[in-house]
Amino acid sequence: AGGHVPKLPDGHWGRYEQAVVDRLAANFGDLAPARIRLTSDLPLASGMSSSSALVSAIVLGLADFNGLPDTRTWQDNITDDADLAGYLACHENGMTFKNLVGAAGVGTFGGSEDHTAMVCSKDGQLGQFRFCPIRLQQRVPFPEDMSFVVIVSGVAAEKTGAARDLYNAASLATREIIERWNSTTGRETL
């Protein structure tokens, strides 16, 4: 099963790693010991998905190291890039993905948009996706005479402590609004 739970402060990156190890072990059985070394130039708490990138990198590295994509359990549950993005997101939010039972996650109740962008993006194209579940709707060519510019505003986008609680409250309230809308309108999706 999972490893030793270290006594780390709230928001410490080691808690993200532990959540991944625990979830993979719960879904696929014991993992082979591995030494993980990560480097990044993403600014922390900048709203640039550094935590999603960290979780995704650890999941993908450990999955490859342990041969998980070759297992029947993986192949039955993760059949394409959209499924992979959804499963990666569930390592953060703790939700169950298909037959892969959920766990505590990292404490944020976010969605799968960041993971979808990381896994499903195609060079030279813009993708339009639906979520819950993730589905590609269309791709269009990105004009060659245009570019995206990503800058850091310098405003902290913390998702620990009180900031995490506010983030989670907004996420849960949004889910409730959608559930009520769907119930009232008889629709299954918003």
JOURNOR-V299316 format. One record per backbone hydrogen bond with DSSP energy under -0.5 kcal/mol. CO is the residue of the C=O (numbers start at 1). NH is the residue of the N-H. Records with the same first field share a line. If there is no record, write none. Layout:
CO=NH ; NH
//
This chain:
4=6
6=8
9=12
12=15 ; 16
13=16 ; 17
14=18
15=19
16=20
17=21
18=22
19=23
20=24
21=25
22=26
23=27
24=28
25=29
34=36
43=46
45=157
49=53
50=54
51=55
52=56
53=57
54=58
55=59
56=60
57=61
58=62
59=63
60=64
61=65
62=66
63=68
64=67
67=70
68=71
71=75
72=76
73=77
74=77 ; 78
77=79
80=84
81=85
82=86
83=87
84=88
85=89
86=90
87=91
88=91 ; 92
89=92 ; 93
90=94
92=106 ; 107 ; 108
96=98
97=100
99=101
100=97
104=107
112=116
113=117
114=118
115=119
116=120
117=121
122=125
124=142
126=140
127=129
128=137 ; 138
130=135
135=130
138=128
140=126
141=143
143=146
149=151
151=153
154=156
160=163 ; 164
161=165
162=166
163=167
164=168
165=169
166=170
167=171
168=172
169=173
170=174
171=175
172=176
173=177
174=178
175=179
176=180
177=181
178=182
179=183
180=184
181=185
182=186 ; 187
//
